[in-house]
Amino acid sequence: MSEANPTGGANHSSVSDYLAAERTLLAWIRTGLALMGFGFVVARFGLFLQQLRVIEPGAHENSYGFSIWFGTGLIATGVILDIFASLHHVRLIRQLNHGESAFARPSREGLVLAVFLACVGVAMAIYLIVV
C-alpha cells in the first residue's frame, strides 16, 4: 500500500507526519516573530532619524514618518502570520487524523508572504533612497 493515498481512503499517518507538521508550525512562528522584531527595529529607525535631526538642524522635518508605518505594518504582518499558521496547523492535523494526505498544491500562505515581503523590501529601499 502506498504512503500517499490520492483517493482519500483510510490512510494512517505516522508519527513523523505529525512531527513534520509541528516543525512547520514552529518555523512559521519563528518567521512571525522575526517579522515582529524587524518591524520594531524599523519603527525605532524613525526615532534614530529624529535624534539625528536634533544634532543636525538642517535635516528634513518629517523624514522619519514612514518608518513607523512600515514597522507597525511588519509587526501586524507577523501577528497575522502566526494566527494563520496556527489555523493551518489545526486544519493539517485534522486532515492527518482523518487519513487525508493529498498535498498536491504549493503553500499559498508561503507564496503570499514572499510576495508581500518582496513588495515591502522594494518600498523600504525606495524610502531609504529618497530619505
C-alpha positions as a LaTeX table, in Angstrom:
\begin{tabular}{lrrr}
\hline
Residue & $x$ (\AA) & $y$ (\AA) & $z$ (\AA) \\
\hline
Met1 & 0.00 & 0.00 & 0.00 \\
Ser2 & 1.41 & 3.39 & $-0.95$ \\
Glu3 & 2.06 & 6.11 & 1.61 \\
Ala4 & 0.08 & 8.83 & $-0.24$ \\
Asn5 & $-3.48$ & 7.83 & $-0.96$ \\
Pro6 & $-4.95$ & 10.29 & $-3.50$ \\
Thr7 & $-8.40$ & 8.70 & $-3.34$ \\
Gly8 & $-8.87$ & 9.86 & 0.24 \\
Gly9 & $-9.18$ & 6.35 & 1.65 \\
Ala10 & $-8.23$ & 5.35 & 5.17 \\
Asn11 & $-4.52$ & 6.07 & 5.21 \\
His12 & $-2.91$ & 6.09 & 8.63 \\
Ser13 & $-0.49$ & 8.91 & 9.29 \\
Ser14 & 2.75 & 8.12 & 11.00 \\
Val15 & 4.32 & 9.94 & 13.91 \\
Ser16 & 6.81 & 11.55 & 11.53 \\
Asp17 & 3.91 & 13.26 & 9.72 \\
Tyr18 & 2.72 & 14.86 & 12.95 \\
Leu19 & 6.26 & 15.86 & 13.92 \\
Ala20 & 6.82 & 17.38 & 10.49 \\
Ala21 & 3.61 & 19.37 & 10.87 \\
Glu22 & 4.81 & 20.61 & 14.26 \\
Arg23 & 8.21 & 21.61 & 12.84 \\
Thr24 & 6.43 & 23.51 & 10.09 \\
Leu25 & 4.27 & 25.31 & 12.65 \\
Leu26 & 7.35 & 26.26 & 14.66 \\
Ala27 & 9.08 & 27.56 & 11.52 \\
Trp28 & 6.06 & 29.77 & 10.75 \\
Ile29 & 6.06 & 31.03 & 14.35 \\
Arg30 & 9.78 & 31.89 & 14.08 \\
Thr31 & 9.07 & 33.73 & 10.85 \\
Gly32 & 6.26 & 35.69 & 12.51 \\
Leu33 & 8.47 & 36.58 & 15.46 \\
Ala34 & 11.26 & 37.69 & 13.12 \\
Leu35 & 8.81 & 39.93 & 11.28 \\
Met36 & 7.66 & 41.44 & 14.55 \\
Gly37 & 11.24 & 42.03 & 15.69 \\
Phe38 & 12.22 & 43.53 & 12.36 \\
Gly39 & 9.12 & 45.73 & 12.43 \\
Phe40 & 10.12 & 47.01 & 15.85 \\
Val41 & 13.60 & 47.87 & 14.58 \\
Val42 & 12.17 & 49.66 & 11.53 \\
Ala43 & 9.74 & 51.63 & 13.69 \\
Arg44 & 12.56 & 52.65 & 16.03 \\
Phe45 & 14.60 & 53.75 & 13.00 \\
Gly46 & 12.32 & 56.79 & 12.86 \\
Leu47 & 13.37 & 57.68 & 16.40 \\
Phe48 & 17.01 & 57.44 & 15.33 \\
Leu49 & 16.36 & 59.80 & 12.43 \\
Gln50 & 14.59 & 62.18 & 14.77 \\
Gln51 & 17.63 & 62.25 & 17.05 \\
Leu52 & 19.85 & 63.00 & 14.04 \\
Arg53 & 17.62 & 65.96 & 13.27 \\
Val54 & 18.33 & 67.35 & 16.74 \\
Ile55 & 22.07 & 67.04 & 16.15 \\
Glu56 & 21.92 & 68.35 & 12.57 \\
Pro57 & 19.16 & 71.01 & 12.34 \\
Gly58 & 19.26 & 71.16 & 8.53 \\
Ala59 & 17.72 & 67.69 & 8.14 \\
His60 & 14.19 & 67.20 & 6.80 \\
Glu61 & 11.45 & 67.84 & 9.34 \\
Asn62 & 9.30 & 64.73 & 8.77 \\
Ser63 & 11.81 & 62.31 & 7.25 \\
Tyr64 & 11.02 & 59.63 & 9.84 \\
Gly65 & 7.24 & 59.32 & 9.45 \\
Phe66 & 7.09 & 56.33 & 7.11 \\
Ser67 & 9.35 & 54.09 & 9.18 \\
Ile68 & 6.77 & 53.99 & 11.95 \\
Trp69 & 4.11 & 52.84 & 9.46 \\
Phe70 & 6.42 & 50.28 & 7.84 \\
Gly71 & 7.41 & 48.95 & 11.25 \\
Thr72 & 3.85 & 48.75 & 12.50 \\
Gly73 & 2.82 & 47.02 & 9.28 \\
Leu74 & 5.56 & 44.42 & 9.71 \\
Ile75 & 4.56 & 43.81 & 13.32 \\
Ala76 & 0.92 & 43.37 & 12.27 \\
Thr77 & 2.01 & 41.03 & 9.47 \\
Gly78 & 3.92 & 38.91 & 11.99 \\
Val79 & 0.88 & 38.66 & 14.24 \\
Ile80 & $-1.44$ & 37.77 & 11.35 \\
Leu81 & 1.08 & 35.23 & 10.08 \\
Asp82 & 1.20 & 33.49 & 13.45 \\
Ile83 & $-2.61$ & 33.36 & 13.59 \\
Phe84 & $-2.84$ & 31.89 & 10.08 \\
Ala85 & $-0.05$ & 29.41 & 10.87 \\
Ser86 & $-1.98$ & 28.20 & 13.91 \\
Leu87 & $-5.19$ & 27.79 & 11.90 \\
His88 & $-3.32$ & 25.98 & 9.13 \\
His89 & $-1.71$ & 23.64 & 11.67 \\
Val90 & $-5.08$ & 22.76 & 13.22 \\
Arg91 & $-6.52$ & 22.07 & 9.75 \\
Leu92 & $-3.50$ & 19.93 & 8.81 \\
Ile93 & $-3.69$ & 17.85 & 11.99 \\
Arg94 & $-7.41$ & 17.33 & 11.38 \\
Gln95 & $-6.61$ & 16.12 & 7.85 \\
Leu96 & $-3.94$ & 13.77 & 9.14 \\
Asn97 & $-6.35$ & 12.38 & 11.75 \\
His98 & $-8.91$ & 11.67 & 9.03 \\
Gly99 & $-6.36$ & 9.96 & 6.80 \\
Glu100 & $-6.31$ & 12.71 & 4.18 \\
Ser101 & $-2.86$ & 13.19 & 2.70 \\
Ala102 & $-3.32$ & 14.89 & $-0.64$ \\
Phe103 & $-0.65$ & 17.61 & $-0.64$ \\
Ala104 & $-0.72$ & 18.43 & $-4.33$ \\
Arg105 & $-0.60$ & 22.24 & $-4.14$ \\
Pro106 & 2.14 & 24.63 & $-3.04$ \\
Ser107 & 1.86 & 26.59 & 0.18 \\
Arg108 & $-0.44$ & 29.52 & $-0.60$ \\
Glu109 & 0.47 & 31.26 & 2.66 \\
Gly110 & 4.19 & 30.99 & 1.92 \\
Leu111 & 3.80 & 32.42 & $-1.55$ \\
Val112 & 1.65 & 35.32 & $-0.36$ \\
Leu113 & 4.16 & 36.12 & 2.38 \\
Ala114 & 7.08 & 36.02 & $-0.05$ \\
Val115 & 5.39 & 38.39 & $-2.49$ \\
Phe116 & 4.32 & 40.73 & 0.32 \\
Leu117 & 7.81 & 40.87 & 1.81 \\
Ala118 & 9.33 & 41.48 & $-1.62$ \\
Cys119 & 6.99 & 44.46 & $-2.08$ \\
Val120 & 7.83 & 45.75 & 1.41 \\
Gly121 & 11.53 & 45.38 & 0.66 \\
Val122 & 11.23 & 47.36 & $-2.56$ \\
Ala123 & 9.20 & 50.06 & $-0.78$ \\
Met124 & 11.77 & 50.29 & 2.02 \\
Ala125 & 14.64 & 50.51 & $-0.47$ \\
Ile126 & 12.87 & 53.35 & $-2.27$ \\
Tyr127 & 12.19 & 55.04 & 1.06 \\
Leu128 & 15.87 & 54.84 & 2.06 \\
Ile129 & 16.98 & 56.22 & $-1.29$ \\
Val130 & 14.54 & 59.12 & $-1.08$ \\
Val131 & 15.35 & 59.95 & 2.55 \\
\hline
\end{tabular}
